[in-house]
Amino acid sequence: MIFSKNTSSFHLNCIDCPRLRDHLTQVRKQYPTYYSRPVPSFGNAHPRLLIVGLAPGMHGANATGRVFTGDHAGILLYQMLHKHGFSNNPISKNSNDGLKLKNSRITNAVRCLPPQNKPLGDEIENCNHYLSEELENIKKEAIVLCLGQIAHRSTFKALGRKQSDYPFKHGQFHRLDDGKTIVDSYHCSRYNTQTKRLTEAMFDKVFKNIKKQLEV
């Protein structure tokens, strides 16, 4: 599927996934002050670095309306973005805090909050065309950082590539023949950081290598 570089089909009232639609309806009743809608991407329209996560968290992006904002998962991510020159602030509080990304953008493989943070295969599939659009809009030799295996698989599917040719491995750089580079990292979730599956030093190394390649 091919999209114009200046258009997007994403809309905040998307109801393509019945289970997610019904789940958000219930969440809005339980938490009436929460955002509880499909969460848009955040950052530059044509970035050199695109970060792909999994899905909004219940008390994070689903509450605030900004990706990786409001729960533990975004703490380390925004620290790294600021440390390596991709944002003007190391903390993301809410959609009105003045935070701006530099040459970067953050999105998710699935735009709506899934029950137990586990989207189904057809829900990932339904959202994949939105990710295709994001990948159409990045710079020619941009880097795509995939946080976790679902983000990794969704990205290669959106690019029309055989996933078996690009196995997931933390810290791996997959350089494609069209100029793009796909980078794998463990997701910066509370579970992964608390169990040390992903340490600050490991994540910092990923960003250092990304920055080094972008400066070439």
C-alpha positions in Angstrom: 0.0 0.0 0.0 1.5 3.4 -1.0 0.6 6.7 0.5 1.4 10.3 -0.4 4.2 11.7 1.8 1.9 14.6 2.8 -1.2 12.7 3.7 -2.3 10.6 6.6 -5.4 8.4 7.0 -5.1 8.2 10.8 -8.1 9.6 12.6 -8.9 9.9 16.3 -12.3 8.2 15.9 -10.9 5.0 14.3 -13.0 2.0 15.2 -11.5 -0.7 13.0 -11.0 -3.1 15.9 -14.2 -4.0 17.7 -12.5 -5.4 20.8 -10.4 -2.3 21.3 -13.4 0.0 20.6 -15.4 -1.8 23.2 -12.5 -1.8 25.7 -12.0 2.0 25.3 -15.7 2.5 25.8 -15.5 0.7 29.2 -12.2 2.6 30.1 -13.9 5.9 29.5 -16.6 5.0 31.9 -14.1 4.0 34.6 -11.7 6.9 34.0 -13.8 9.8 32.6 -10.9 12.2 32.6 -8.6 10.0 30.6 -7.9 10.6 26.9 -9.0 7.0 25.9 -8.9 7.3 22.1 -6.6 6.2 19.4 -3.2 7.9 20.2 -1.5 9.9 17.5 2.2 9.9 16.8 4.3 12.7 18.3 7.2 14.6 16.8 8.5 15.8 13.5 6.5 15.1 10.4 9.6 13.9 8.4 12.0 12.7 11.0 15.5 11.2 10.7 14.7 8.9 13.7 11.3 7.1 14.0 10.7 5.2 17.2 8.1 2.4 17.1 6.6 1.1 20.4 3.9 -1.4 21.1 0.7 0.2 22.2 -0.6 2.9 24.6 -0.5 2.0 28.3 -3.6 2.3 30.5 -2.3 5.0 32.8 0.2 6.3 30.3 -0.6 7.4 26.7 -4.2 6.3 27.1 -4.5 8.8 29.9 -2.5 11.7 28.6 -2.9 11.4 24.8 0.8 11.5 24.1 2.8 8.3 23.3 5.1 7.0 26.1 3.8 9.7 28.5 2.4 9.2 32.0 3.7 5.8 33.0 7.1 4.1 33.6 7.8 3.1 30.0 8.5 6.6 28.8 10.8 7.7 31.6 14.0 6.2 30.2 13.0 6.9 26.6 12.6 10.6 27.0 15.8 10.8 29.1 17.7 9.2 26.2 16.1 11.4 23.6 17.1 14.5 25.5 20.6 13.2 26.3 21.4 12.6 22.6 19.9 15.8 21.3 16.5 14.6 20.0 14.3 16.7 22.4 14.3 19.9 24.4 13.4 18.3 27.7 14.2 15.0 29.4 10.7 14.6 30.9 7.3 14.2 29.1 4.5 15.1 31.5 1.4 15.8 29.3 0.5 17.1 25.8 0.7 20.7 27.0 4.2 20.7 28.7 6.1 22.4 25.9 8.2 19.3 25.0 9.4 19.3 21.4 11.2 16.5 19.6 14.1 17.3 17.2 14.4 15.3 14.0 12.5 12.5 15.6 9.1 11.0 16.0 7.4 8.4 18.2 4.6 6.1 17.2 3.1 2.7 18.2 2.4 -0.5 16.3 -1.1 -0.3 17.7 -2.7 3.0 18.4 -5.4 2.0 20.9 -5.1 0.6 24.4 -5.4 -3.2 24.3 -6.7 -5.3 27.3 -3.8 -6.4 29.4 -1.5 -4.5 27.0 -1.7 -7.5 24.6 -3.1 -6.7 21.1 -4.4 -9.5 19.0 -2.9 -10.4 15.6 -5.8 -8.9 13.7 -5.5 -5.7 15.7 -1.8 -5.4 14.9 -2.7 -6.0 11.2 -5.5 -3.4 11.2 -3.1 -0.7 12.4 -0.3 -1.6 10.1 -1.3 0.7 7.4 -0.8 3.7 9.8 2.7 2.5 10.4 3.2 2.2 6.6 2.3 5.9 6.3 4.8 6.8 9.0 7.6 5.0 7.2 6.7 6.7 3.9 7.2 10.1 5.6 10.6 9.6 7.2 13.8 10.9 5.6 15.4 8.8 2.9 18.3 7.5 5.1 16.4 7.6 8.4 16.7 5.2 11.3 13.8 3.3 12.7 14.2 2.2 16.3 11.9 -0.8 17.1 11.1 -1.2 20.8 10.4 -4.9 21.2 9.5 -7.8 18.9 6.0 -6.7 18.0 7.3 -3.3 16.9 10.1 -5.1 14.9 7.7 -7.4 13.1 5.1 -4.7 12.4 7.8 -2.5 10.9 9.2 -5.1 8.5 5.6 -6.0 7.5 4.8 -2.3 6.9 8.0 -2.2 4.7 6.9 -5.2 2.7 10.0 -7.2 3.9 10.2 -10.8 4.8 10.5 -10.9 8.6 12.5 -14.1 8.6 15.3 -12.3 6.8 15.6 -9.8 9.7 15.6 -11.7 13.1 15.1 -9.5 16.2 18.2 -9.0 18.3 18.8 -6.2 20.8 21.3 -3.7 19.5 21.1 -5.1 15.9 21.3 -2.7 13.0 19.5 -3.9 9.9 20.7 -1.8 6.9 18.2 -1.9 4.0 19.0 -1.4 0.3 16.7 1.7 0.2 18.9 3.7 2.6 16.8 3.0 5.8 18.2 1.3 8.9 16.1 -0.6 11.3 17.5 -0.9 14.8 16.2 -3.4 17.5 16.0 -2.8 21.2 14.2 -4.4 24.1 11.2 -2.4 25.0 11.8 0.2 27.8 8.9 -1.2 29.9 8.9 -1.3 33.7 9.3 -5.1 33.6 12.3 -5.0 31.3 14.1 -2.2 33.2 13.4 -3.6 36.7 14.6 -7.1 35.7 17.7 -5.5 34.0 16.8 -7.1 30.7 17.2 -3.6 29.5 19.6 -1.4 31.5 20.2 2.3 31.1 23.7 1.5 29.8 22.3 -0.8 27.2 19.7 1.7 26.0 22.3 4.5 26.0 24.6 2.4 23.8 21.8 1.9 21.3 21.2 5.7 21.1 25.0 6.4 20.9 25.2 4.1 17.9 22.1 5.7 16.3 23.5 9.2 16.8 26.9 8.0 15.3 25.2 6.7 12.2 23.1 9.8 11.7 26.2 12.0 11.9 28.0 10.2 9.1 
